[in-house]
Amino acid sequence: MKLILGSGSPRRRELLAQIGVTADDIRPPDINEDPLKTELPRAYCQRIAREKAMATRADADDIVLCADTTVALGRRILGKPSDAGEAAEFLLSLSGRRHRVITAVAVRRGDQIWERDVVSAVKMKKLSNPELNAYLATGDWEGKAGAYAIQGPAGVLIPWISGSFTGIVGLPVAETANLLQAAGYPLYKERT
């Protein structure tokens, strides 16, 4: 049995390491992550995590772990910005408002799949032009849903959260540990 992480995210590897888990292999799946027409953020996030898990190559006894993190402003899905202009647009739409960060986790072993999603509320402070431009200049927004990462320089822009900090980062560790154990992963091995 191998644990295969279906994600190229270094943050997810770091979060797994916090609970003593190291993937045996990393195989980011290549799937279409475009939202379906009229798809709501939570359903979208769940679907993408499940599709990633199903698309990741694995032997029958391997455990595949995949996740997806989505930033939602009302019914709007704020994905990964394509450029600094779109990042600025996302950040200005979040400025001074609460939004949701949804992370869905899917664990697959053979034909069986275990799933869980975690929804957290996040408030971004009202951004001044100098704050917005300074953050954009860091480049930290690149490849991040909603154009920010709470664990990086954008942490100074987030005065309040309600929910799972690790879920906002990209992998809710408590829920992920439970899913791994349900799939038979020996999370708490005897130390000799």
N, C-alpha and C positions, 0 to 999 in steps of 0.2 A: 504494500500500500504506500502510495506517494501522495503528498499534498501538493496540488498544483494551484498556483495563484494565477487566475485569469485576469491579470492587471499589470500594467507597466508602471503603476504609480509608486514612487519611492515612499510616499506618505503611508500607503497601505502596508508596505513591508515594515516600516518603522512601528506602526501601530500593532502589527502582529508580533513584532519583537518584544513589545511591552508585556505581552502575555506569554512569552517564552516560545513562540511559534516561528519557525523558519520554513518557508516553502521549499520543497525539494526541487521544484522547477517553476519557472515563470513563463506563461504562455498567453500573452494578451490576444484575445480573439479579435478578428476583423469582422465587425458587423456594422450595419447601417444604424446610426444612432439618431436619425431624424425623427422628431415626434410625428405621430399620425395626426391627420386633420382632426381637430376638436379633442385631442387626447389631453386629459387632465394631468397635472404634474406628478401626482402620486402614482397613478396607474402607469404613466410613462416610465417612471423610475423603476417600478417593479418589473415591468416588461423588459426593459433593457438589461437589468441584472439577470433575469431568467434567461434571456436570449444569449447573453455572454456565457452563462454557465453551460448551456446546451451546445454552444459553438466551440467550446474549448476541448481540444483533443485530450483524451484520457483513456487509460485502460479501465476495465470494468470495476476493479477494486480500488482505483485511485479516488481521492477526494478532490473535487474542484471547488475552489472558492472564488466567487466573483461579486462585485458590488458596483453600484452606480450612485452618484451623488448629483442631485438636481437642486438648483435654487429656484424657488417659486415666488413670484410676486402676484398674489391673487391666483388667477388661472393661467398666468403667463409663465412659461418655462424660460429661464435665463441660462442658456447653455454656455459653452466655452466661446468667448469672443474671438472673432476672426482677425481683429486688428485693434489698435489702440483707440480708434474712433468708436468702435462698437463697445469696447471695454468702458470708455467714458460714458457712453449712453446707458449702459447697464448700471454703473455706479451712481450716476445722477438719478436714475429711476429708484434706486435703493436708498439714496441719501435722505436721512431724517425719518425713515419708515421702518416698520417691522416687515419681515418676510419669513418664509419657511425654507429650511434646508432639509431635504429628504434624502436619506441614504437607504437604499434597498440592498440587502445581502442575499445571495443565493448560493447554497452549498449543494453539490450534486455528487452522488456516489452511484455509479451504474445508471439505472433508470429512475432512481428515487431522487427527489429534490426537496430541500428544506429551505424555506424563505422567511424573511422578516424585514420589515422596514421600520425606520425610526424617523420621526418628524420632530424637528427642533425649531423653535422660534428665535429669530435673531433681529436685533435692532442695530441699524447703522446710524451713526451720528450724522447730523446735517453737515455735509462736506463744503468747505470753502474751496475756491478755485486753487489756492496754493496747496491745500491738502490733496485735492484730486490730482493735480499735476505732479506733485511729488510722488504720490503713490504710482501713478502711471509710469513715471520715469524709472521706477524700480524694476519694471518688467515682471513683477511677481504675479500679475494678472493673467499672464499667458498660460493657456491650458487649464484654467480654473473655471469651474461652473460659477456663473454670476460675476466673474471677473475679479474674484478675491479669494484669499486663503486666510482664514482666521488665525492660523498658527504662524503666519509670516508678518511682514510689515503692516498688513491690513488690520492686525489685532488692535492697533491703536484707534481704529475707526469703529470698533464694536464695543459699546459700553454695556450691553446687556444681552444675555441669552437665556433661554429656558429650554432645557432638554439635554441632549448628549453632546458634550464637547467633542468627543472622538467621532461621533456621527457627523458633526459639522466638518471635521477635518477630512472624513472620507471613509471611515470604517468604525461603526459602533462596537467597541471591543467586548462589552459584556454580552450583547446579543450574538455577536460572531462566535464567541467562545461556546455559547449554548448550542448554536447550530452545528459547530464542528463536533462537539460531543455527541449530539444526536446522530450524526453521520458515522460515529465510531472512531473519531480521531482521538488518540490517547493524549489529551491535553495536559493532564497532571501525571506525568510519568514518575515512577519511584526513582529517587536519586540514590546512587550507590557510591 
